[in-house]
Amino acid sequence: MEPKRIREGYLVKRGSVFNTWKPMWVVLLEDGIEFYKKKSDNSPKGMIPLKGSTLTSPCQDFGKRMFVFKITTTKQQDHFFQAAFLEERDAWVRDTKKAIKCIEGGQKFARKSTRRSIRLPETVDLGALYLSMKDIEKGIKELNLEKDKKIFNHCFTGNCVIDWLVSNKSVRNRQEGLMIASSLLGEGYLQPAGELSKNAADGMAENPFLDNPDAFYYFPDSGFFCEENSSDDDVILKEEFRGVIIKQGCLLKQGEDPLGAIHLRGCVVTSVESNPDARKSEDENLFEIITADEVHYFLQAATPKERTEWIKAIQVASRTGK
């Protein structure tokens, strides 16, 4: 049986030979981390065994690179990965640490332990059901939802999940839908977003999954992120990232060559600390875009918040090809 995929996505990895930083499609398995040059590649460029490895985060070995974490194997080989922003790095670190702990304890990786065992019919294929739920035409629609002055991008409500399972005839009733949705949550096919759904998933409710319009969930590879809705002017955040314009504004670009357009499909974007030793620099709030053909662009936003907004918008565009 192949090891279960726990998490996957693009990260920037430091090369072990030339020490250059390149985008890689990274897959966290139960027993190791595989990294590929492209998502579509069939064979990995390398594999990092997790048994006996240690993880360091935050890793500050590289002053200008933010949100780096380090994995050190039993052979004392260091592998460095850079995420785009804090929440993304912490999610990778959390799952990797848990995978290492499960290996040490001889346990199977599970995102949570439920209060009671969930027995599914043998005919239920959670993987196939997950793919159906993600179908662009017939699956669950991803929305941008607002709650407690926060905007949850690319997510959906708990009752929408149960509605879809019932209407799709994947379950006979809503109670059976709760059982299936809880299993999808436990296997990592669904992720909780917001305090209500997170508390339920942590065992603070009768069911780990909530059939509730105020409980938000998302697909792990959807580009989900949460933003503070600080003013009524943040209208762009309330729009779904499906249109022609995702975000617009003024940025500064490093280099004298004319910019033109940057093709974002398959790109990787990360924060850059321009001058980590100084209190303030004229080149603050930099971020780097590495295109699919490994062209590097450095851009500058006006504020840290704006930089994060640009990074998250570009990440969505890199997945949708906008």
NORDA-V128510 format. One record per residue. N is the residue number from 0. SS is DSSP state (a for helix, b for strand, c for the rest). Layout:
BEGIN
n:N ss:SS
n:N ss:SS
END
This chain:
BEGIN
n:0 ss:c
n:1 ss:c
n:2 ss:c
n:3 ss:c
n:4 ss:b
n:5 ss:b
n:6 ss:b
n:7 ss:b
n:8 ss:b
n:9 ss:b
n:10 ss:b
n:11 ss:b
n:12 ss:b
n:13 ss:b
n:14 ss:c
n:15 ss:c
n:16 ss:c
n:17 ss:c
n:18 ss:c
n:19 ss:c
n:20 ss:b
n:21 ss:b
n:22 ss:b
n:23 ss:b
n:24 ss:b
n:25 ss:b
n:26 ss:b
n:27 ss:b
n:28 ss:b
n:29 ss:c
n:30 ss:c
n:31 ss:b
n:32 ss:b
n:33 ss:b
n:34 ss:b
n:35 ss:b
n:36 ss:c
n:37 ss:c
n:38 ss:c
n:39 ss:c
n:40 ss:c
n:41 ss:c
n:42 ss:c
n:43 ss:c
n:44 ss:c
n:45 ss:b
n:46 ss:b
n:47 ss:b
n:48 ss:b
n:49 ss:c
n:50 ss:c
n:51 ss:c
n:52 ss:c
n:53 ss:b
n:54 ss:b
n:55 ss:b
n:56 ss:c
n:57 ss:c
n:58 ss:c
n:59 ss:c
n:60 ss:c
n:61 ss:c
n:62 ss:c
n:63 ss:c
n:64 ss:b
n:65 ss:c
n:66 ss:c
n:67 ss:b
n:68 ss:b
n:69 ss:b
n:70 ss:b
n:71 ss:b
n:72 ss:c
n:73 ss:c
n:74 ss:c
n:75 ss:c
n:76 ss:c
n:77 ss:b
n:78 ss:b
n:79 ss:b
n:80 ss:b
n:81 ss:b
n:82 ss:c
n:83 ss:c
n:84 ss:c
n:85 ss:a
n:86 ss:a
n:87 ss:a
n:88 ss:a
n:89 ss:a
n:90 ss:a
n:91 ss:a
n:92 ss:a
n:93 ss:a
n:94 ss:a
n:95 ss:a
n:96 ss:a
n:97 ss:a
n:98 ss:a
n:99 ss:a
n:100 ss:a
n:101 ss:a
n:102 ss:a
n:103 ss:a
n:104 ss:a
n:105 ss:c
n:106 ss:c
n:107 ss:c
n:108 ss:c
n:109 ss:c
n:110 ss:c
n:111 ss:c
n:112 ss:c
n:113 ss:c
n:114 ss:c
n:115 ss:c
n:116 ss:c
n:117 ss:c
n:118 ss:c
n:119 ss:c
n:120 ss:c
n:121 ss:c
n:122 ss:c
n:123 ss:c
n:124 ss:c
n:125 ss:a
n:126 ss:a
n:127 ss:a
n:128 ss:a
n:129 ss:a
n:130 ss:a
n:131 ss:a
n:132 ss:a
n:133 ss:c
n:134 ss:c
n:135 ss:c
n:136 ss:c
n:137 ss:c
n:138 ss:c
n:139 ss:c
n:140 ss:c
n:141 ss:c
n:142 ss:b
n:143 ss:b
n:144 ss:b
n:145 ss:b
n:146 ss:b
n:147 ss:c
n:148 ss:c
n:149 ss:b
n:150 ss:b
n:151 ss:b
n:152 ss:b
n:153 ss:b
n:154 ss:b
n:155 ss:b
n:156 ss:b
n:157 ss:a
n:158 ss:a
n:159 ss:a
n:160 ss:a
n:161 ss:a
n:162 ss:a
n:163 ss:a
n:164 ss:a
n:165 ss:a
n:166 ss:a
n:167 ss:c
n:168 ss:c
n:169 ss:c
n:170 ss:c
n:171 ss:c
n:172 ss:c
n:173 ss:a
n:174 ss:a
n:175 ss:a
n:176 ss:a
n:177 ss:a
n:178 ss:a
n:179 ss:a
n:180 ss:a
n:181 ss:a
n:182 ss:a
n:183 ss:a
n:184 ss:a
n:185 ss:a
n:186 ss:c
n:187 ss:c
n:188 ss:c
n:189 ss:c
n:190 ss:b
n:191 ss:b
n:192 ss:b
n:193 ss:c
n:194 ss:a
n:195 ss:a
n:196 ss:a
n:197 ss:a
n:198 ss:a
n:199 ss:a
n:200 ss:a
n:201 ss:a
n:202 ss:a
n:203 ss:a
n:204 ss:c
n:205 ss:c
n:206 ss:c
n:207 ss:c
n:208 ss:c
n:209 ss:c
n:210 ss:c
n:211 ss:c
n:212 ss:c
n:213 ss:c
n:214 ss:c
n:215 ss:b
n:216 ss:b
n:217 ss:b
n:218 ss:c
n:219 ss:c
n:220 ss:c
n:221 ss:c
n:222 ss:c
n:223 ss:c
n:224 ss:b
n:225 ss:b
n:226 ss:b
n:227 ss:b
n:228 ss:c
n:229 ss:c
n:230 ss:c
n:231 ss:c
n:232 ss:c
n:233 ss:c
n:234 ss:a
n:235 ss:a
n:236 ss:a
n:237 ss:a
n:238 ss:c
n:239 ss:c
n:240 ss:c
n:241 ss:c
n:242 ss:c
n:243 ss:c
n:244 ss:c
n:245 ss:c
n:246 ss:c
n:247 ss:c
n:248 ss:c
n:249 ss:c
n:250 ss:c
n:251 ss:b
n:252 ss:b
n:253 ss:c
n:254 ss:c
n:255 ss:c
n:256 ss:c
n:257 ss:c
n:258 ss:c
n:259 ss:c
n:260 ss:c
n:261 ss:c
n:262 ss:c
n:263 ss:c
n:264 ss:c
n:265 ss:c
n:266 ss:c
n:267 ss:b
n:268 ss:b
n:269 ss:b
n:270 ss:b
n:271 ss:b
n:272 ss:c
n:273 ss:c
n:274 ss:c
n:275 ss:c
n:276 ss:c
n:277 ss:c
n:278 ss:c
n:279 ss:c
n:280 ss:c
n:281 ss:c
n:282 ss:c
n:283 ss:c
n:284 ss:c
n:285 ss:b
n:286 ss:b
n:287 ss:b
n:288 ss:b
n:289 ss:b
n:290 ss:c
n:291 ss:c
n:292 ss:c
n:293 ss:c
n:294 ss:c
n:295 ss:b
n:296 ss:b
n:297 ss:b
n:298 ss:b
n:299 ss:b
n:300 ss:c
n:301 ss:c
n:302 ss:c
n:303 ss:a
n:304 ss:a
n:305 ss:a
n:306 ss:a
n:307 ss:a
n:308 ss:a
n:309 ss:a
n:310 ss:a
n:311 ss:a
n:312 ss:a
n:313 ss:a
n:314 ss:a
n:315 ss:a
n:316 ss:a
n:317 ss:a
n:318 ss:a
n:319 ss:a
n:320 ss:c
n:321 ss:c
END
